[in-house]
Amino acid sequence: MQDLKTYSVASPAPVRLEGRYVVVEPFVRAEHGQALWDGLGGDGANGEGGVNAALRFFPGDDFSGVEAFCDWLESANASGSLITHIFRSKADGAIVGMASLMRPDPKNGVVEVGSVAHGPAMKRSPLSTEAHYLLARHVFEDLGYRRYEWKCHNENEPSKVTALRYGFTFEGVFRQHIISKGRNRDTAWFSIIDGEWPVVKAGYEAWLAPENFDADGRQKKRLDDIRAELGTTA
């Protein structure tokens, strides 16, 4: 059993991370607020493609507009409950999504990635995969954390599929975990632990490599398949 008597890590802080396709930047309201709102769908409100549609499984009430959205983000970040980062496409500089490091527990080396929202521009592109690769690598390699969590509403099937694709392991469902938008929410829990990270990392890097995409930008190998192959040879 590993001796962890001297284990020590710092709390996460805002950070800038750059990949081949995307840049991860700390959220700054004056710089990112309107562009993030627009990148998530803008004033479509609850309609298909609007911001509140993108955030439909977030626990809080729907946002009335960009100011309410930014007020919430600023307040949550000021309180320390979120450390929000935006995702910027390197191709055109557009802000295309966000995610936050949440509920850091430095004593035990645990942190969650949450408040994840991907705008339409992230669909069917390497942007989201690389953004989450950069965050996970930062958590495990720069910060030295032992456990990286992903949690979502148990009815949020796309989020559960995404967590598994990114290499998280499903751990179970916390029944009646919280009340969300006036209704019960059961929460699905996933994690990656530090011992799994080398194979998960290698899978990300092999999938993101330029040679894994054809001339039309389509993947040649699925991330799940690459990781399965690596797992059998690790």
N, C-alpha and C positions, 0 to 999 in steps of 0.2 A: 504494500500500500504506500502511495506517495506521501512523503512527509511534507505537510503544508504549514508547519509551525511558523515559518518565516515568509509565507506567501503574502505579497503586498502589491496592490495596483492602485492607480489613481482613478479618480472619477473622470468620465469622458468629458471632453470640452469641444466646442465648435472647431471644426477642422476643414481644410480644403483638400480634396483628393481628386486627382486627375487621371483619367484613363485614355484609351484610344478614341472612344466615342462620346464620352460624357465627362463633365466636371461636376463634382459634388461640392457645394458651397454652403456655409452657414447662412441661415435665413436672416435677412435684414429687411425690415418692413419697407423702408423708404426706397430701397433698391429693388426688392423682389415682389412686394405685395401684389400690385396690380398684375404684373406679368405672370405670377404664379396662379392667381385667380383665373386669368384668361387661359393659361395653359391647361388648367384642369376642366375647362368648359365654359367659364365665364358666367354671364347672367342668365343662363338657361334655367337657373333655380332648380326646381325639382324635375324639370323635363329631361328627356333623354339627352345625354351629353353635357349637361350642366354640372357645375361644381358639386351641388348637393347630391346629384346622382353618383358622382365619383366618390363621394363621402357617405354614401347611404348607410353603411354599416358602422360609421363612427358613433360613439355613444351619445354625443351631444345633439341638441336640436339642430335642425337645418339652419343655415346662415341666410340672413336677409340680403346680404350683399358683401362686397369686398371689404368694407370697413369692419363689419361684424366678424368676418373671417380673420382678418388681420388682428383685430382686438383679441380674439381667442388665442391665436398663435403667440402674440406678444405676451399675454398674461401667462400662458402655460410655460413659455420659455423663461420668463422672469422668475417664476416660482421654482424652476428647476425640474418640473415634472416632465418636460420635453426638452430635447436639444435638437431643433429642427434644421434639416438641411434640404436645400433645393437641388434638383437635377437640371443641368444645363447641357443641351446638345452642342457638341463641338462643331457640328456641321454648319449651323446657322446662328448659334448663340441663344436660341429660344429656351425658355424655362419650360420643362415638360413634365415635372412631377416633384414629389417630395417624400421624405421619410424622416422619422425622428428616433434618436436613441432615448430610451425611456427607462424609468425605474432602475437606475444604476445601483448596484449593490457591490461596491468595491471590496468590502470585507470578504465576500465569497466569490468575487470575480464573475458576477452575473450582470448582464444587461439585455434589454429587449429592443428590437427594432419594431416600431409601431407607427401609428398615424401615417400609414403608407398610402399614397395616392398617386396613381399613374395617369397622366393625361393621354388624350387620343394619339399624340405623336409618338408615344412610347410603344404602341402596339405593333407587333410584328417587326420589331427592330432589336438590335443588341443593346439598346440604351438601358432598359430596366435591368437586364442581367448584369451588365457591367457595373451599374450603380450599386447594386446589392453586393456584388463581388468586392468592390472597393470598400464598402462599409464593413463587411465581414472581415476582410483582411486587416483593416485598421483595428477592429476590436480584438482580434486574436494576436496579431503580430506587433502592432504599435503599442497597444495598451496591455497586452498579456492576459486578457480575460479567459476564463475557463468554460463559460457557457453563454451562448447567444440564443435568445428566445424570439419566437414569432407567435403571436396570439391573434385570434380573429373570432368574430361571430361564427358560431357553428353552422349557421345557414349560408355563410359566405363561401360558396363552393369554389369560385375562382381564386380566392385567397388561399384556400387549403391546397388547391392544385399547385399554385405558385410556390408555396412553402416547400412542398415535396420536391418540386422541380429544382429549387435552389439548394437542395441538399439537407433541409431540415427533417428531423425525424418526428413523426406524430407520437405524442405521449398520452393523449387522452382528452376527455371533455370535462371541464368543470361545470357541473350543472347548476343552474340558477346563480351564475357567477355575479352578474350585475343586472341593474335595470337600465335599459337602453331605449331612448325615445318613448318612454312610458310602457315598455314591454319587457318581458323576461329575455335575458340573453344567456344562453349557454356558450361557453368559450372553449374553443379548440386550442390546445397548446402544442407547440412544436419547439424543437431545439437542435442546435449543433453544439457539440462539445469539442474541447481543444484536441482530443485524441482523434477525432474524425476530420478535423480541418485539413490536414495534408491531402487527403484524397478529394475532399470537396473543392479545395483550392485548385488542385491539378485539373479537375473536371471543368471548372470555370475557365481556366486559362486555355485549355485545349479547345473548348467551345468558342471562345472569343477570338481565337487566332484567325487571321485573315484567310488562311487556307481552308478553314471550315465553312467558308461561304462561296457560293458560285458567283458568276458575273452579274446575276440579277439580285444578289444579296440574300439568297435563300440558304438556310443552313444545310450542310451536308450530313452532319450527324447530330442527333438530339443530345441535349445535355444529360438527360437521364441515362442514355445508352453509353455515353462516354464515361460517366462516373461508374456505371456498373462494370464496364471493362476494366477500369483502373482498380476498382475494389477487388477484383479477382486476382490481380497481379501485385497488389500492395504487400 
